[in-house]
Amino acid sequence: MKNALLWQLAPKNGGPVSYLFGTMHVRDLRAFAWLETAKNRLKECDTFASEFDFSETDHMAMAAIMQLPEDESLDKLLKPGAWKNLEFYARKKLGIPAEKLRMMHPMTVSLTLTNTLMADGAEHSLDETLWEYAQALGKKITGVETFGEQLQTLREIPFKQHVKSLTWLLKNYTRQKRRLKKMLKWYGAGDLAKLYQAAKKDAKGMRKALLFDRNKIMARRFAEMARQNSLFCAVGAGHLAGQKGMLRLLKKQGFKVRAIVA
């Protein structure tokens, strides 16, 4: 597979030209190297699709899923050593005591701590930046998933897996920083194969729910839209490569696929 984040697709039997772009859901400017290339192709298309249409975001539903049930708390769920590490990193990186995070879902805490490992150079994440640009161009906006489907995917992940992931991060915080630096380097180089392997590793025990099932849904909806109108679709880069990735699935559905080099 060629190193590229942007791919041109068209039905083999004729039809509009569309594009599939692999993003990172971050505000770190190191992930924005392909932005202008993506924007130039987006201009050519009728429709823009992100994983879900950000205007669908239900903030109350999101807030509810990011909190623990009233009878649970992180100081009970985490082992003493992990809680001690959380106290250290909460004060050092967030400037707050761990007590402030006690009623938050482990996934929320993991995301919050992971975000401190990256720079917030951009006002919005890369995919949100493209979504706003498409709006400014007056493109039709949609998603290859719905916000509700993304929430349901999160609900399907066993709770103990969230606790396990947070415990790992608290034990390997410095290691994760080095790992993210590598991922941003791979992303800048368009190395989808390595990004896919990283996504699989992150989704260990949850690959079916987080990657493979979603790839099928997103590829099917991409195909439905791209046979009718020119489509620019931006999804996480980890969804593109692999035997069960979107590019392979779309080839099977009758699309010619060609890499666009930045």
N, C-alpha and C positions, 0 to 999 in steps of 0.2 A: 504493500500500500504506500502511495506517495505521501510525503509530508505536506499536508494541506489542511486547513480548517474550513475552507470554503469549497463547495462542490456544486457543479452545474448538473442538473438533471432534466431530461426531456423524455416523454413517452417514445418508445421505439417505433410505433406506428404513426408518429407525427403528433404534434401538439405544442403547447406553450413551453418556453424554457423557464425553469425554476431553479432555486438555489437552496442548499442546505448548509447552514453555518454552525460550527461547534463553538459554543461560548464557555466562559467561566462565570459563575454567579458571584463575582467579586467586584470591589471598587478599586482594587489595586491597579495602578496605571501600567504595570508590567504586562497585564493581560489585554491591553488596548492596542497592541501593535497592528492588528488586522482590522481595526475599526474603519479606517477610510476605505480600504478595499471592500469591506462588507457594505458600507454605505453606498458606494458607487453601483454595486449590483442591486441593492435594495431599490434604488431609484427606478430601475428598469421594470420592476414588478408591480402587479395590481394589488396583491394582498401580502400582508405581513403576519406571520404567526410565530409567537413565542411558545414556550411550553404551555403556558396558560395566559389568557388575556389579563394583564395586571389590573384592568378596571373591574374585574370580577372579584378582586380580593375582598373577602369578608373578614374585617379586622377583629370583630367580636369572636368569630369562630376560631380564628388564628390564636387570639389571646387565650381562649379557653383550652385549646389543645397544648399550649405552651406552659400551662400550670399543672401542678400535681393535684390529685384528689385531696380533700381536706384531711383525710386520715393518714396521709403519707407525707414524708419530708426527706430531704436529701441526707440530713444527718443520721437518719435511720437506715436509709437505703445503701449508703456508702460505708465501706469498712473504715475503721478509725484512721488508718494511714492515708486513705484516699481523701477523707474529710480534712485531714491536716494539710494535705497538698492543696486542696481547694481553698482553704483559708489563706495559704501562702500566696497563691496565684490571684485570688480575688483581690487581696490587698495590693499586691505588687502591680498587677496589670489593669485592674478595674478601679482601684482606689476605694474599695468597699469591703466590709467584712463578709465572710461566707454566709453569715446569718441572713443577709439581704437576698441571697440566692436559694435559701433553704426550701422554699415552696415552688421553685421553678422545676419544670420538666428537665430531666437529664439532657435531652436533646438541645433544649434552649441554652443550657449552660455550656455544652460542648460547642455550639455554634458561636456563642459569645466569646469564649476563650480562643477559639480558632481564629476569629476575626481580628483579635489583637496581634496575631502573628503576621498580618498583612497590612500594608499601608492603605489608607482611605483617601487616595489622591483624587478620585473622581466623585462627583456629587451622587451619582447613581451607579448601580452595578452595570456591567457590560450589556447584559440582555435588556435591562430597563432603559439604558441609553439608546439602544436600537429601537425599542418600542416607542420611546418618545420621539425619535427622529422620524419613524414611520407615521406617527400621528401628525407631526408637523408637515409632512409631505401630502397628507390627506389620503393615505392608503387605507384600504379596508383592513381592520385589525381583528385577529382571532387567535385561537390557541389550538395546538394539536392535543392538548388535554384540557380539562376544566379545572378550576380551582378546587371544586369539590372532590374530583378524582385525586388530586395531589394530597388533599387532607386524608382521604381514605387510605392512600398508600402509606402515609405516616402511621395511621391507626393499625395497619396490618403488621407493622414491625413489633415483634414481642418486646414488652417493656423491659425485660431482663437484658435484652440486647442493647437498649439505650443506656442502661446502667453500666454494662460491660464496656461500651464505647467510651463513656465519660471516664471510667476508672482507668482505661488504657491511656487516654489523653493526659490525665493528671499525673500518671507515672512517666509518660514519654513526651512531655511538653516540648523540650528542647529538640528531641528527635523529630517531632512533628514539624517544627519550624524549618529544619533542614529539608524535610520531605516536601513541604509546600514550596520551598525555593526551587527544588528540582522540578516540581510540577509546573511552575510558572515558566521555567526555562523550556521544558518540553512543549508547553502551550505556545510560547513565542516562536518555536521552531516548527509548529504544526505537526508534532509527532503524535498522531492519533493512537498508534499502537501502544505507546507507553502510557498515554492518558487512559486508554481503555483498561490496561492492566492495573493501573492505580485505582480506577473506579471499581473494578472487580474486587480488589483487595479491601477497599473501604466498605464494600457492600457484602463482605463475607457473612454467610448465613442469611442474607437478605437479597441475594442477587436476583432471584426470580421476581420478587415484588418491586425492587428498586430499579432494576435494569431490564431484564428480558421481557417481562409482561408489558412494561411501559413502552419498550421499543416497538413491540408489535402494534400497540394502539397508535403510537405517534406515526409510525410508517404508514399504516393503513389510512389515517386521516390526511397525512401529507399527500398520498397518492390520489385520494378522492378530490382534494382541492386542486392539485397540480395538473390534473387532466382537464380541468375546466378553465383555470386562469393561471397566469404566471405568479408564482408564489416564492416569497423569501421566508425561510423558516429558520429560526435560531433556537437551538436546544443545547443542553450541556454537552461538551465535547466527548465525554465518556460514553454517550449513546450512539456514536457514529460507527466505530470500528467493531471488529469481531464477527464471528460466524452468526451471531444473533443480533448484530448491530443494524442500525437503520439503513446504512448504505447497502449492505448485503440484502436486506429485506426488500429494499426498493428495486434493486436489480432483478430480484425474483418476481417482482410485480410488473416487470416490463419497462423499466426506465433505463436509459443510457446514462451513465455516470462518468463525469470527467472532473478531475481536480483543477481548481483555480489557484495558481501560485501568486502570493502577494508580491 
